[in-house]
Amino acid sequence: MREDLLKKFEVEADGYTLLLLGKDGLEKYRNRTAVPLEEVFKIIDQMPMRRQEMRKQD
Protein backbone atom coordinates (compact mmCIF):
# COMPACT_ATOMS: atom_id res chain seq x y z
CA MET A 1 0.00 0.00 0.00
CA ARG A 2 2.79 2.45 0.87
CA GLU A 3 4.42 1.97 -2.50
CA ASP A 4 1.08 2.51 -4.24
CA LEU A 5 0.61 5.85 -2.48
CA LEU A 6 4.17 6.96 -3.20
CA LYS A 7 3.66 6.17 -6.86
CA LYS A 8 0.19 7.73 -7.08
CA PHE A 9 1.32 11.02 -5.58
CA GLU A 10 4.81 10.91 -7.15
CA VAL A 11 6.61 11.11 -3.81
CA GLU A 12 10.17 9.88 -3.34
CA ALA A 13 10.45 7.29 -0.58
CA ASP A 14 13.77 8.63 0.69
CA GLY A 15 12.88 12.33 0.58
CA TYR A 16 10.60 14.71 2.43
CA THR A 17 7.29 15.90 1.00
CA LEU A 18 4.45 17.62 2.79
CA LEU A 19 1.30 16.61 0.98
CA LEU A 20 -2.15 17.80 1.98
CA LEU A 21 -5.11 15.90 0.62
CA GLY A 22 -8.68 17.12 0.64
CA LYS A 23 -11.59 15.08 1.88
CA ASP A 24 -12.16 14.24 -1.78
CA GLY A 25 -8.77 12.50 -1.85
CA LEU A 26 -7.24 14.99 -4.27
CA GLU A 27 -3.98 16.81 -3.72
CA LYS A 28 -4.47 20.31 -2.36
CA TYR A 29 -0.93 21.32 -1.41
CA ARG A 30 2.60 20.00 -1.88
CA ASN A 31 5.96 21.23 -0.63
CA ARG A 32 9.31 19.46 -0.55
CA THR A 33 10.65 21.55 2.32
CA ALA A 34 9.54 21.77 5.93
CA VAL A 35 6.67 24.17 6.51
CA PRO A 36 5.95 25.68 9.94
CA LEU A 37 2.85 24.18 11.52
CA GLU A 38 1.18 27.59 11.70
CA GLU A 39 1.52 27.88 7.91
CA VAL A 40 -0.01 24.43 7.44
CA PHE A 41 -3.03 25.51 9.51
CA LYS A 42 -3.38 28.70 7.42
CA ILE A 43 -3.35 26.66 4.23
CA ILE A 44 -5.98 24.29 5.59
CA ASP A 45 -8.16 27.15 6.82
CA GLN A 46 -8.19 28.62 3.29
CA MET A 47 -9.58 25.43 1.76
CA PRO A 48 -13.24 25.69 0.70
CA MET A 49 -14.50 22.76 2.77
CA ARG A 50 -12.72 24.05 5.87
CA ARG A 51 -14.23 27.52 5.36
CA GLN A 52 -17.64 25.89 5.12
CA GLU A 53 -17.02 24.01 8.38
CA MET A 54 -15.95 27.22 10.11
CA ARG A 55 -19.12 29.04 8.94
CA LYS A 56 -21.29 26.24 10.34
CA GLN A 57 -19.57 26.58 13.72
CA ASP A 58 -20.41 30.29 14.02
N, C-alpha and C positions, 0 to 999 in steps of 0.2 A: 504494500500500500504506500509506504513512504516513497519508494522509487516512482510510483505512478504520479504522486503529487508533485514531486520534483520535476518530472518530465512535463506534466500538464502546465505548470506555472513557470517552466524554464528557469528553475533555480538550481544553482550549483550546490552539490552536497557538501563541499568543503569550504564554502564561502558564507558570507552573512548577507541575508536579504530580509528586510522588513516588508511583509506583504499583508495588506489589509484586504479582507474579503467581505463583501456585503452579505446580507442575509439571503440574497439571491444566488450566492456562490460565485459571483463574478469579482474580478480584481478591481479594487477601488483605489489602491495606492501601493506604490513600490518604491523602495529606496535601498541601495546597497551599502549605505553607511548608517551608523547608529543615529537615532533620532531621539531627542529628549522626550520623556514620557508626556510632559505637558504639551508638546507639539503633536504627539499622537492623539491625545484627547481633543485638541483643537480640530484636527483633521476629521476625526470621527464625528464631532459635534456639527460639522459643516455638511455631513452627508444627509441627503433628503429624508431617509427613513428615521434617522436620529432626530432631525428637526421636528418631524411629525410626532415622535414620541415625546419630545420636550413640550410641544404645544398641548398635548393631551394631559400632561402632568400639571399644567397651570390652572 
